[in-house]
């Protein structure tokens, strides 16, 4: 890269493939987004401690993006909890989630 850094990619574990419910799957999604936010915040903290203002500036986009991702996950969970076990509601949820699209690198949310 331009600043002489490098990345080390650790071994990856197999993700969960089945969930007890769709709501549980989306709660796992939220937990993952929270973990990603914490990791980014740790990087921001390190950048500030090191007085690496270029990296701090670079990370601000990711901070803002994670706020949006967590909000979207919470919105989807709220909708699923309202639906409950209602099959027709899940059908509408499925149609509704198609409205979440990526346009020009920015999320359009429900």
CNS distance restraints for C-alpha pairs under 8 A (distance, minus, plus):
assign (resid   1 and name CA) (resid   5 and name CA) 6.18 0.50 0.50
assign (resid   1 and name CA) (resid   6 and name CA) 7.41 0.50 0.50
assign (resid  19 and name CA) (resid  24 and name CA) 6.43 0.50 0.50
assign (resid  19 and name CA) (resid  25 and name CA) 5.86 0.50 0.50
assign (resid  20 and name CA) (resid  24 and name CA) 6.51 0.50 0.50
assign (resid  20 and name CA) (resid  25 and name CA) 7.86 0.50 0.50
assign (resid  21 and name CA) (resid  25 and name CA) 6.47 0.50 0.50
assign (resid  22 and name CA) (resid  26 and name CA) 6.40 0.50 0.50
assign (resid  22 and name CA) (resid  80 and name CA) 7.94 0.50 0.50
assign (resid  23 and name CA) (resid  27 and name CA) 6.20 0.50 0.50
assign (resid  23 and name CA) (resid  77 and name CA) 6.30 0.50 0.50
assign (resid  23 and name CA) (resid  80 and name CA) 6.02 0.50 0.50
assign (resid  23 and name CA) (resid  81 and name CA) 7.14 0.50 0.50
assign (resid  24 and name CA) (resid  28 and name CA) 6.26 0.50 0.50
assign (resid  25 and name CA) (resid  29 and name CA) 6.32 0.50 0.50
assign (resid  26 and name CA) (resid  30 and name CA) 6.26 0.50 0.50
assign (resid  26 and name CA) (resid  73 and name CA) 6.83 0.50 0.50
assign (resid  26 and name CA) (resid  76 and name CA) 7.40 0.50 0.50
assign (resid  26 and name CA) (resid  77 and name CA) 6.22 0.50 0.50
assign (resid  27 and name CA) (resid  31 and name CA) 6.24 0.50 0.50
assign (resid  27 and name CA) (resid  73 and name CA) 7.78 0.50 0.50
assign (resid  27 and name CA) (resid  77 and name CA) 6.81 0.50 0.50
assign (resid  28 and name CA) (resid  32 and name CA) 6.14 0.50 0.50
assign (resid  29 and name CA) (resid  33 and name CA) 6.24 0.50 0.50
assign (resid  29 and name CA) (resid  73 and name CA) 6.92 0.50 0.50
assign (resid  30 and name CA) (resid  34 and name CA) 6.16 0.50 0.50
assign (resid  30 and name CA) (resid  70 and name CA) 6.22 0.50 0.50
assign (resid  30 and name CA) (resid  73 and name CA) 5.46 0.50 0.50
assign (resid  30 and name CA) (resid  74 and name CA) 6.90 0.50 0.50
assign (resid  31 and name CA) (resid  35 and name CA) 6.25 0.50 0.50
assign (resid  32 and name CA) (resid  36 and name CA) 6.23 0.50 0.50
assign (resid  33 and name CA) (resid  37 and name CA) 6.15 0.50 0.50
assign (resid  33 and name CA) (resid  66 and name CA) 7.04 0.50 0.50
assign (resid  33 and name CA) (resid  69 and name CA) 6.81 0.50 0.50
assign (resid  33 and name CA) (resid  70 and name CA) 5.96 0.50 0.50
assign (resid  34 and name CA) (resid  38 and name CA) 6.21 0.50 0.50
assign (resid  34 and name CA) (resid  70 and name CA) 6.82 0.50 0.50
assign (resid  35 and name CA) (resid  39 and name CA) 6.24 0.50 0.50
assign (resid  36 and name CA) (resid  40 and name CA) 6.24 0.50 0.50
assign (resid  36 and name CA) (resid  66 and name CA) 7.62 0.50 0.50
assign (resid  37 and name CA) (resid  41 and name CA) 6.07 0.50 0.50
assign (resid  37 and name CA) (resid  63 and name CA) 7.00 0.50 0.50
assign (resid  37 and name CA) (resid  66 and name CA) 5.83 0.50 0.50
assign (resid  37 and name CA) (resid  67 and name CA) 7.88 0.50 0.50
assign (resid  38 and name CA) (resid  42 and name CA) 6.15 0.50 0.50
assign (resid  39 and name CA) (resid  43 and name CA) 6.40 0.50 0.50
assign (resid  40 and name CA) (resid  44 and name CA) 6.27 0.50 0.50
assign (resid  40 and name CA) (resid  59 and name CA) 7.40 0.50 0.50
assign (resid  40 and name CA) (resid  62 and name CA) 7.21 0.50 0.50
assign (resid  40 and name CA) (resid  63 and name CA) 6.76 0.50 0.50
assign (resid  41 and name CA) (resid  45 and name CA) 6.19 0.50 0.50
assign (resid  41 and name CA) (resid  63 and name CA) 7.29 0.50 0.50
assign (resid  42 and name CA) (resid  46 and name CA) 6.24 0.50 0.50
assign (resid  43 and name CA) (resid  47 and name CA) 6.09 0.50 0.50
assign (resid  43 and name CA) (resid  59 and name CA) 7.91 0.50 0.50
assign (resid  44 and name CA) (resid  48 and name CA) 6.25 0.50 0.50
assign (resid  44 and name CA) (resid  55 and name CA) 7.86 0.50 0.50
assign (resid  44 and name CA) (resid  56 and name CA) 5.67 0.50 0.50
assign (resid  44 and name CA) (resid  59 and name CA) 6.61 0.50 0.50
assign (resid  45 and name CA) (resid  49 and name CA) 6.18 0.50 0.50
assign (resid  46 and name CA) (resid  50 and name CA) 6.07 0.50 0.50
assign (resid  47 and name CA) (resid  51 and name CA) 5.95 0.50 0.50
assign (resid  47 and name CA) (resid  52 and name CA) 4.91 0.50 0.50
assign (resid  47 and name CA) (resid  53 and name CA) 6.72 0.50 0.50
assign (resid  47 and name CA) (resid  55 and name CA) 6.18 0.50 0.50
assign (resid  47 and name CA) (resid  56 and name CA) 5.51 0.50 0.50
assign (resid  48 and name CA) (resid  52 and name CA) 6.06 0.50 0.50
assign (resid  48 and name CA) (resid  53 and name CA) 6.80 0.50 0.50
assign (resid  48 and name CA) (resid  56 and name CA) 6.65 0.50 0.50
assign (resid  52 and name CA) (resid  56 and name CA) 6.33 0.50 0.50
assign (resid  53 and name CA) (resid  57 and name CA) 6.00 0.50 0.50
assign (resid  54 and name CA) (resid  58 and name CA) 6.20 0.50 0.50
assign (resid  55 and name CA) (resid  59 and name CA) 6.12 0.50 0.50
assign (resid  56 and name CA) (resid  60 and name CA) 6.58 0.50 0.50
assign (resid  57 and name CA) (resid  61 and name CA) 7.95 0.50 0.50
assign (resid  58 and name CA) (resid  62 and name CA) 7.91 0.50 0.50
assign (resid  59 and name CA) (resid  63 and name CA) 6.39 0.50 0.50
assign (resid  60 and name CA) (resid  64 and name CA) 6.32 0.50 0.50
assign (resid  61 and name CA) (resid  65 and name CA) 6.11 0.50 0.50
assign (resid  62 and name CA) (resid  66 and name CA) 6.08 0.50 0.50
assign (resid  63 and name CA) (resid  67 and name CA) 6.53 0.50 0.50
assign (resid  64 and name CA) (resid  68 and name CA) 6.63 0.50 0.50
assign (resid  65 and name CA) (resid  69 and name CA) 6.25 0.50 0.50
assign (resid  66 and name CA) (resid  70 and name CA) 6.04 0.50 0.50
assign (resid  67 and name CA) (resid  71 and name CA) 6.23 0.50 0.50
assign (resid  68 and name CA) (resid  72 and name CA) 6.14 0.50 0.50
assign (resid  69 and name CA) (resid  73 and name CA) 6.24 0.50 0.50
assign (resid  70 and name CA) (resid  74 and name CA) 6.20 0.50 0.50
assign (resid  71 and name CA) (resid  75 and name CA) 6.16 0.50 0.50
assign (resid  72 and name CA) (resid  76 and name CA) 6.24 0.50 0.50
assign (resid  72 and name CA) (resid 109 and name CA) 6.94 0.50 0.50
assign (resid  73 and name CA) (resid  77 and name CA) 6.22 0.50 0.50
assign (resid  74 and name CA) (resid  78 and name CA) 6.13 0.50 0.50
assign (resid  75 and name CA) (resid  79 and name CA) 6.31 0.50 0.50
assign (resid  76 and name CA) (resid  80 and name CA) 6.21 0.50 0.50
assign (resid  77 and name CA) (resid  81 and name CA) 6.09 0.50 0.50
assign (resid  78 and name CA) (resid  82 and name CA) 6.27 0.50 0.50
assign (resid  79 and name CA) (resid  83 and name CA) 6.26 0.50 0.50
assign (resid  79 and name CA) (resid  93 and name CA) 7.67 0.50 0.50
assign (resid  80 and name CA) (resid  84 and name CA) 6.13 0.50 0.50
assign (resid  80 and name CA) (resid  90 and name CA) 7.72 0.50 0.50
assign (resid  80 and name CA) (resid  93 and name CA) 7.62 0.50 0.50
assign (resid  83 and name CA) (resid  89 and name CA) 5.42 0.50 0.50
assign (resid  83 and name CA) (resid  90 and name CA) 6.84 0.50 0.50
assign (resid  85 and name CA) (resid  89 and name CA) 7.99 0.50 0.50
assign (resid  85 and name CA) (resid  90 and name CA) 7.85 0.50 0.50
assign (resid  86 and name CA) (resid  90 and name CA) 6.44 0.50 0.50
assign (resid  87 and name CA) (resid  91 and name CA) 6.39 0.50 0.50
assign (resid  88 and name CA) (resid  92 and name CA) 6.42 0.50 0.50
assign (resid  89 and name CA) (resid  93 and name CA) 6.05 0.50 0.50
assign (resid  90 and name CA) (resid  94 and name CA) 6.01 0.50 0.50
assign (resid  91 and name CA) (resid  95 and name CA) 6.43 0.50 0.50
assign (resid  92 and name CA) (resid  96 and name CA) 5.94 0.50 0.50
assign (resid  93 and name CA) (resid  97 and name CA) 6.00 0.50 0.50
assign (resid  94 and name CA) (resid  98 and name CA) 6.80 0.50 0.50
assign (resid  95 and name CA) (resid  99 and name CA) 7.57 0.50 0.50
assign (resid  96 and name CA) (resid 100 and name CA) 7.85 0.50 0.50
assign (resid  96 and name CA) (resid 110 and name CA) 7.51 0.50 0.50
assign (resid  97 and name CA) (resid 110 and name CA) 7.47 0.50 0.50
assign (resid  99 and name CA) (resid 108 and name CA) 7.68 0.50 0.50
assign (resid  99 and name CA) (resid 109 and name CA) 7.20 0.50 0.50
assign (resid  99 and name CA) (resid 110 and name CA) 6.34 0.50 0.50
assign (resid 100 and name CA) (resid 107 and name CA) 7.06 0.50 0.50
assign (resid 100 and name CA) (resid 108 and name CA) 5.70 0.50 0.50
assign (resid 100 and name CA) (resid 109 and name CA) 5.18 0.50 0.50
assign (resid 100 and name CA) (resid 110 and name CA) 6.10 0.50 0.50
assign (resid 101 and name CA) (resid 107 and name CA) 6.02 0.50 0.50
assign (resid 101 and name CA) (resid 108 and name CA) 5.53 0.50 0.50
assign (resid 101 and name CA) (resid 109 and name CA) 7.29 0.50 0.50
assign (resid 102 and name CA) (resid 106 and name CA) 5.65 0.50 0.50
assign (resid 102 and name CA) (resid 107 and name CA) 4.73 0.50 0.50
assign (resid 102 and name CA) (resid 108 and name CA) 6.19 0.50 0.50
assign (resid 103 and name CA) (resid 107 and name CA) 6.40 0.50 0.50
assign (resid 103 and name CA) (resid 108 and name CA) 7.03 0.50 0.50
